[in-house]
Amino acid sequence: MTAKVDPIPEGMHSVTPHLVVDGAADAIEFYKKAFKATETARIPGQNGRLIHAAVRIGDSTVMLVDEMPDFGNLGPKKLNGSPVTLHIYVPDVDATYAQAIAAGATERMPPADMFWGDRYGQVTDPFGHVWSIATHVKDMTPEEMNAEMKKQMPNCG
């Protein structure tokens, strides 16, 4: 008799980003420095490229794989960017932002107080993935957010 297997493994969430990276092993080291990630899995292929890896950032897992053009796996640099932004909440956006820049990320948007109640900034990691970093600082109703948006961004929508 076999034991019942949980369809969602322990510690995983329903949605988990899976990044294609040109240099997954280097990306793991960057994420450790930039976001205090911990490595949870690493499966190298015969050619030394990683066919699967995972890191934990906060309470979430991010999976990684090396670029493998033969299988259609290309990272954002080969694709001239990505329409996807990875969003992380942290206790101190300014400290995490500075840590990511010191680790080698490129500044996209320095942290600022936003109309929706977060202090928020964006960086691009050395592998071409965009990360938004936020600390929630104020609970707001949709009406309050709309009023603040009109003040901060009068020409938006």
N, C-alpha and C positions, 0 to 999 in steps of 0.2 A: 504494500500500500504506500502510495506517495503522499507527502505532505502537501497541503494547499499552498500555492505560491501567491504572494501578494502581487497583483498586476502592476502596481506602482511601487518600485523598490523603496525601501526605507531611506529617508533623507532626500528623496527626489520630489519635485513638484510636477504638476501636470504639464507645464511648458518649460522646456530647458533649451537654451540656446546651444547650437552646435556650430562652432566657428571653423571655417577652412582658413588655414594660416600658412604662409610661406615661411616656415621655420617654427613649427609648433613647440619644439623643445625650448627655443628662445622665448617664445610667447609665454610659456609657463613661468619662466624666470622673471619676465617683465611683470606679469600679473601678481607674482609674489611680492615684488618690490612696490608696485604701484597701488595695489588694492588689498595687500595682506592676504592673498590667496594661499590656500594650502592644496598641494597636489594630492589627488585621491586615486588616480589611475594613470597608467602609461603602458601602452602595448606597441612596441616597435615592430615594424615590418622587416622583411629580409634585407631591404636596402638601407636600413637605418632611419627611414622616415617613420613618423608615428602614424599608425593606422587608427589609433584611438588614444585619447588622453582626457583627463578631467581634472578640473580644479574646483575648489569650493571658495566662493566669495560671500562672506556673511553666511546666510542660511541657504544659499542657492548654488547649484552646480552649473558650471559652464563646460561643455565638452569641446574638444579640439581634435582636429585631424590635419596632417600636413597636406599641402596641395598635391593633387594627383591628377594631372591633366588627362591622362589616359582614361580616367573614370569621370571626367567632367568636373572635378573638384578644383575650383580656382578661388583664390583669395581676392580681397577687394583691390589690391594693387594691380593685379592682372585684369580686373574688370573695370578699372578706372573709377573705383569707389564702390560704395554699398548704400542702398537706400535704407538700411537698417541701423538704428541706434540702440545700443545696449544701455539700459537705465539702471543705476544702482542708488539705493538709499544708504547713507552712512551717517554716523553721529555728528561728524564735523566736515562739511563739504569743503571748507577752505583748506583744512589740513590734508584731506585726501587729494584734492586738486593739486596742491603744491607737491605732494608725494608723487603723484603720477607724472607731473612735469619733470621732477628731479630724476625719475626713473627712465625718462626718455620720450614721454608723450608730447604731442604738439598741442599748443593752446588753440582752441576754437572759439571759446566764449568763457571769459573769466566769471567766477561765481558772482551772482547778483541776486537780490531779493526779487522774486517773481510774483506776478499778480495772483497766482493760484495758491500761494501760501508756502512755497518752497524757496529755499536759497539754492540756486541751481547754476551749474556750469557745464561746459563740454570740453573734451579732449579727443584727439585722435591718437590711437596707440601706434607704435612703430610698424605695425603690420597692416595698417589701413582701416582698422575698425574704430568706429566712433562710439564714445562712451559719454553718457550724460550722468552727472554726479549731483546728488541732491540731499539736502537735509530739510525735513519738514519742520517749519518754524511757526506756522499759524494755521489753525483750522478755519476754513471759510465756507460759507454757503455759496451755491452757484450764483446767487444774486450779487454777493460781495465780490466774487471773482470777476463777474462781468463788469461791475463798476470799476474795479481796479484795472482791468484790461483796458477799458476806455480811457483811463487816466494815463496809463503807461504807454499805450499803443493806440493813439487816437486815429490813426489811418488804417488800422487793421479791421477787416471785415465790416 
